[in-house]
Amino acid sequence: MSTPSTTEHAVAELLREVTGEDAEWLAGIGPATRLDGDLFLDSIEVAALAGRLTEVFGPGVDFAGYVAGLELEALLTLSVADVASYVDASGGGA
């Protein structure tokens, strides 16, 4: 099992914020946690996450645009690590 990166930790915390969950919930989130398959995020939560990612990591992080361009299979398997990799590749890594 890999150790979560700083960006993965930040993404997990933002997920906690947008879902309104508590610290106990956050402890169960790891790099392989899928936004759809494990967390069952709805479109409003994904939009809120996109907004928070831009606020925290800067305007170069257009997660909403990134998600809009994904195929269905990629959307269904999108994980915390995938989001963190996108943030890092966009120049917004923590």
C-alpha positions in Angstrom: 0.0 0.0 0.0 1.4 3.4 -1.0 1.6 6.4 1.4 -0.7 9.2 0.4 1.0 12.3 -1.0 0.6 15.8 0.4 -1.8 16.6 -2.5 -3.8 13.4 -1.9 -4.2 14.4 1.8 -5.4 17.9 0.7 -7.8 16.4 -1.8 -9.2 14.1 0.9 -9.7 17.0 3.2 -11.5 19.0 0.5 -13.7 15.9 -0.1 -14.5 15.9 3.6 -15.4 19.6 3.4 -17.7 19.3 0.4 -19.5 16.2 1.7 -19.9 17.6 5.2 -18.4 14.4 6.8 -16.3 14.2 9.9 -12.7 13.3 10.8 -13.6 9.7 11.3 -14.9 9.5 7.8 -11.7 11.2 6.5 -9.6 8.5 8.1 -11.1 6.0 5.7 -10.2 7.9 2.6 -7.0 6.8 0.7 -5.4 7.2 -2.7 -7.5 4.4 -4.2 -10.8 5.7 -2.9 -13.1 6.3 -5.9 -15.2 9.4 -6.0 -18.2 7.6 -7.6 -17.7 3.9 -6.8 -16.8 4.4 -3.1 -18.0 7.9 -2.1 -21.0 8.1 -4.4 -20.4 11.8 -4.9 -23.3 13.5 -6.8 -22.8 16.2 -9.4 -23.3 19.0 -6.9 -20.5 17.6 -4.7 -18.2 17.2 -7.7 -18.9 20.8 -8.7 -18.2 21.9 -5.1 -15.0 20.0 -5.2 -14.0 21.6 -8.4 -14.6 25.0 -7.0 -12.6 24.3 -3.8 -9.7 22.8 -5.8 -9.5 26.0 -7.8 -9.6 28.1 -4.6 -6.9 26.1 -2.9 -4.6 25.3 -5.8 -5.1 28.2 -8.2 -6.9 29.0 -11.4 -4.8 26.5 -13.4 -6.7 23.7 -11.8 -9.9 23.4 -13.9 -11.2 20.2 -12.4 -14.7 20.8 -13.8 -13.2 21.0 -17.3 -11.1 17.9 -16.7 -14.1 15.9 -15.5 -16.2 17.1 -18.4 -13.7 15.6 -20.8 -13.5 12.1 -19.2 -15.1 9.0 -20.7 -17.8 7.3 -18.6 -15.4 4.5 -17.5 -12.8 7.0 -16.3 -15.5 8.9 -14.4 -16.6 5.8 -12.6 -13.1 4.9 -11.6 -11.7 8.4 -10.8 -9.8 8.1 -7.5 -8.3 10.5 -4.9 -4.9 9.6 -6.4 -6.2 10.5 -9.9 -7.5 13.9 -8.7 -4.2 14.6 -6.9 -2.2 13.6 -10.1 -4.4 16.0 -12.1 -3.8 18.8 -9.5 0.0 18.2 -9.6 0.1 18.1 -13.4 -1.9 21.4 -13.5 0.8 23.0 -11.4 -1.3 23.3 -8.3 0.4 20.6 -6.1 0.7 21.2 -2.4 
